[in-house]
Amino acid sequence: MDTQKFALGKQNLILIGIAFVVIIIGFALMAGPGSTPEHYNPDIFSFRRIVLAPGIAFVGFVFMIYAIMKKSK
């Protein structure tokens, strides 16, 4: 029986999984209640939702590219 090789190694798949979790954390930090015309919510302009969460998601996407491009030994 001939075994097939995957395009990515085990280490690449682990790194992709870590990057995926970091991206999900970034998007989860962006989530929260919105602001309606009847009730203004100043939390939509918080540091966490405007700066921190998009930065974490961006780092996750960059790490995902690294995880895909990394050469296995």
N, C-alpha and C positions, 0 to 999 in steps of 0.2 A: 504494500500500500504506500503510495507516494504522499508525503506530508507537504502541505502548502505553508509557505511563510507569509506572515502578515507584513504589510508595508511598514508598520511601526512596531518597535520593540516593546517589551514589558515596561521598561523605564519610561518610555514616551507615553504610554497609556496611563501610567500612574501620574505623571506630570500633567497630562490633559485633564484627568479627574480632579487634581488639585486646582488647576486653573478654572475649571467649571464651577467648583465650590466657591472660589473667590468671586467670580462673576455673579453668582447667585446671591452671595452676601452683599455685594454692592447694590444690586437691584432691590434686595430686601430692605436695606437701609434707606433707599429712596422712597419706599412706600410709606403711606400714612394718610390720615384724613385730609381731604381737600378743603378748599374754601368755597363757600356758597355766597350768593348775593345777600342772604339773610344773616349769615354768620361769618365774620372775617376770622380766619385762622392765621396768625402770624408765623406759625410753625412751618408753613410752606416755604419760608425764606430762611430757614435755620441753616447753620453751618453744615450740619450733618447731611441735609437733603440737597444742598446746592454744591458743596465743595467736596466733602469727605466721601460720600457714596459714589458720585461719578468718578472720582479719582481711584477708588478701590476697584470699580468695574473696569476702568481703563487699564489698570495694572493687570487685572485678570486677563483681559484680551491680549495684552502684550505678552504675558506669560504663556498664553495659549499658543501664540505664534512661535515662541521659543520652544515650547514642548513639541510642537509638530516638526519644526526644523532641526531639532537636535539630532545629531548622528549617534546611532548606537555603536558601542564598541564591539 
